[in-house]
């Protein structure tokens, strides 16, 4: 009889049960998928937020021009499906699946370590996924495309920062809460995520933990500053267009309530 230690049904040296090989491989694949989809989302976010950031320099007019240029990347039949929406689905799907198959929270080996839901990375990710992103996508992309009166399906060239301006001036509190929440969560999640990825790959995070909130603030501030300047401008849109803006926003329960 061999005198090798028996591990079946016993805890390993880390204090947790040995995990099946298939689970280890699956979590490794899911981690790779999550990390590989992140650069596509980052590219989209940088392009998308460059438009409101320009509002601090040239107001809503410049923001609208930059936005139209950006849409050549992310709002084409190919780009929107495969460069934006696909990564936005794959990234959280891989992260959620990894959470479901991971053995738990605690001092497991690196391949199975699971961050608590209260961590910065997890909390900002789930807030974005289940609250801020759906509201933003519906109000800025889906509802304005409704063909019925009085919206009449705003096209990409018609839906500019006059639409954003109208929302900020008509519903200032809830609009600012949603924009700040979305930009803040995305900035925090991005900085935290890229720091974790670089730490795993190189042994050193690109942004030290003590400076991540400051870097996130600096990353999100230009877009929010631009929105502030845009919100103070006069709305330069036809009355019929403004009525369509109001109707599109009112399709959302958040804007329709109260």
C-alpha positions in Angstrom: 0.0 0.0 0.0 1.3 3.4 -0.9 2.1 5.8 1.9 1.1 8.8 -0.2 -1.5 11.1 1.5 -5.1 10.4 0.6 -6.9 13.6 -0.6 -10.3 12.2 -1.5 -13.0 13.8 0.8 -10.3 15.7 2.7 -9.3 19.4 2.8 -6.2 20.5 1.0 -3.4 22.5 2.6 -5.2 25.8 1.9 -8.1 24.6 4.0 -10.5 24.0 1.1 -11.5 20.8 -0.6 -9.6 20.0 -3.8 -11.6 21.1 -6.8 -12.3 18.9 -9.9 -9.9 19.5 -12.8 -12.8 20.5 -15.1 -13.8 23.3 -12.8 -10.3 24.6 -12.7 -10.1 24.6 -16.5 -13.5 26.2 -16.9 -12.7 29.0 -14.5 -9.5 29.6 -16.3 -11.3 29.9 -19.6 -13.9 32.2 -18.2 -11.2 34.4 -16.8 -9.5 34.6 -20.2 -12.8 35.4 -21.9 -13.6 38.2 -19.4 -10.1 39.7 -19.8 -10.1 39.5 -23.6 -13.5 41.2 -23.9 -12.5 44.1 -21.7 -10.3 46.0 -24.2 -13.2 46.2 -26.7 -15.4 47.7 -23.9 -12.6 50.1 -22.9 -12.2 51.3 -26.5 -16.0 52.0 -26.8 -16.1 53.8 -23.5 -13.1 56.1 -24.4 -14.7 56.9 -27.8 -18.2 57.4 -26.3 -17.1 59.6 -23.4 -14.8 61.8 -25.6 -18.0 63.4 -27.0 -19.3 64.8 -23.7 -15.8 65.7 -22.6 -15.6 68.1 -25.6 -18.5 70.0 -24.2 -16.2 71.8 -21.8 -14.3 73.1 -24.8 -16.8 73.7 -27.5 -20.2 73.1 -25.9 -23.0 70.9 -27.2 -22.2 71.6 -30.9 -18.6 70.2 -30.7 -19.9 67.3 -28.5 -22.4 66.4 -31.2 -19.8 66.5 -34.0 -17.4 64.2 -32.0 -20.3 61.9 -31.2 -21.2 61.6 -34.9 -17.6 60.7 -35.7 -17.5 58.1 -32.9 -20.7 56.5 -34.2 -18.7 55.5 -37.3 -17.1 53.0 -35.0 -19.8 51.8 -32.6 -23.1 52.4 -34.4 -22.6 50.6 -37.7 -24.4 47.3 -38.4 -21.1 45.4 -37.8 -19.6 47.6 -35.1 -22.7 47.8 -32.8 -23.3 44.1 -32.9 -19.7 42.7 -32.7 -17.5 45.5 -31.2 -19.9 46.9 -28.6 -22.9 44.7 -27.8 -21.2 41.3 -28.0 -18.4 42.3 -25.6 -20.9 44.0 -23.3 -22.8 40.6 -23.1 -19.7 38.3 -23.0 -17.8 40.2 -20.3 -20.5 40.1 -17.6 -21.7 36.6 -18.7 -18.1 35.3 -18.2 -17.8 37.0 -14.8 -21.2 35.8 -13.5 -20.5 32.2 -14.7 -17.1 32.3 -13.0 -18.9 33.4 -9.8 -21.3 30.5 -10.1 -18.6 27.9 -10.6 -16.1 29.2 -8.2 -15.9 27.3 -4.9 -16.5 30.3 -2.8 -15.0 33.4 -1.1 -11.8 33.0 0.9 -8.2 32.1 0.7 -8.4 29.6 -2.1 -5.8 29.1 -4.7 -5.4 32.0 -7.2 -7.4 30.2 -9.9 -10.5 29.9 -7.7 -10.3 33.1 -5.7 -13.7 34.9 -5.7 -14.1 38.5 -4.8 -17.1 39.4 -2.6 -20.1 41.3 -4.1 -19.2 44.3 -1.9 -15.7 44.7 -3.6 -15.2 47.7 -5.8 -14.9 45.6 -8.9 -18.0 43.5 -8.3 -20.3 46.2 -6.9 -19.6 48.7 -9.7 -19.9 46.0 -12.3 -23.3 44.8 -11.2 -24.6 48.3 -10.6 -23.6 49.2 -14.2 -25.0 45.9 -15.6 -28.4 45.9 -13.9 -29.1 49.6 -13.3 -27.2 52.3 -15.1 -26.4 50.7 -18.4 -30.0 49.4 -19.1 -31.5 52.8 -18.3 -29.0 54.7 -20.4 -29.3 52.3 -23.4 -33.1 52.4 -23.4 -33.4 56.1 -23.0 -30.6 57.1 -25.4 -30.8 54.3 -28.0 -34.1 52.3 -28.0 -36.8 54.7 -27.1 -35.7 57.5 -29.5 -35.9 55.0 -32.3 -39.6 54.3 -31.7 -41.4 55.2 -35.0 -44.7 56.2 -33.4 -45.7 59.9 -32.8 -44.5 62.1 -31.4 -41.1 60.5 -31.4 -41.0 59.6 -35.1 -37.8 57.6 -34.9 -34.9 59.9 -34.5 -32.0 58.9 -36.8 -28.3 58.9 -35.7 -27.8 62.3 -37.2 -30.9 63.8 -35.5 -30.2 62.5 -32.0 -27.4 64.8 -30.8 -26.5 66.6 -27.6 -29.7 68.7 -27.8 -31.4 65.5 -26.6 -29.0 65.2 -23.7 -29.4 68.9 -22.9 -33.2 68.5 -22.9 -33.0 65.6 -20.4 -30.6 67.5 -18.1 -32.8 70.6 -18.0 -36.2 68.9 -17.7 -35.2 66.2 -15.1 -31.9 67.6 -13.6 -31.8 65.6 -10.4 -32.5 62.1 -11.8 -30.5 62.8 -15.0 -27.4 63.9 -13.0 -27.7 60.9 -10.6 -27.9 58.5 -13.6 -25.0 60.2 -15.5 -22.8 60.4 -12.4 -23.6 56.9 -11.4 -22.9 55.5 -14.9 -19.6 57.4 -15.4 -18.5 56.8 -11.8 -19.2 53.1 -11.9 -17.6 52.6 -15.3 -14.5 54.6 -14.3 -14.0 52.7 -11.0 -14.7 49.3 -12.6 -12.2 50.0 -15.4 -9.4 51.2 -13.2 -9.9 48.4 -10.7 -10.1 45.8 -13.5 -7.1 46.9 -15.5 -5.1 47.1 -12.2 -6.1 43.5 -11.3 -5.3 42.2 -14.8 -1.8 43.8 -14.9 -1.1 42.6 -11.4 -2.0 39.0 -12.4 0.2 39.3 -15.6 3.1 41.3 -14.4 3.0 40.9 -10.6 2.5 44.6 -10.2 -0.7 46.6 -10.7 -0.6 49.5 -13.1 -2.4 51.7 -10.6 -1.7 51.2 -6.9 -4.7 50.4 -4.7 -4.3 53.6 -2.7 -4.6 55.7 -5.9 -7.4 54.0 -7.8 -10.3 56.2 -6.6 -8.3 59.3 -7.4 -7.4 58.0 -10.9 -11.1 57.0 -11.4 -12.2 60.5 -10.5 -9.7 62.1 -12.9 -10.8 59.7 -15.6 -14.5 60.4 -15.3 -14.3 64.2 -14.5 -13.9 65.5 -18.1 -17.1 63.8 -19.3 -19.1 65.1 -16.3 -17.6 68.6 -16.6 -18.5 68.7 -20.3 -22.1 67.7 -19.4 -22.2 70.5 -16.9 -21.4 73.1 -19.5 -23.8 71.5 -22.0 -26.6 71.6 -19.5 -26.3 75.4 -19.1 -26.8 76.0 -22.8 -30.0 77.0 -24.5 -31.8 74.1 -26.3 -31.4 74.7 -30.0 -33.9 72.3 -31.5 -37.3 72.5 -33.2 -40.4 72.4 -31.0 -41.4 69.1 -32.6 -38.0 67.6 -31.9 -38.2 68.7 -28.2 -41.6 67.1 -28.0 -40.1 63.9 -29.3 -37.2 64.1 -26.8 -39.7 64.4 -24.0 -41.8 61.5 -25.2 -38.6 59.3 -25.6 -37.5 60.1 -22.0 -41.0 59.5 -20.7 -41.0 56.0 -22.0 -38.7 55.2 -19.1 -40.3 54.6 -15.8 -37.5 56.5 -14.0 -38.3 59.7 -16.0 -42.0 59.1 -16.1 -42.4 58.8 -12.3 -43.0 61.8 -10.2 
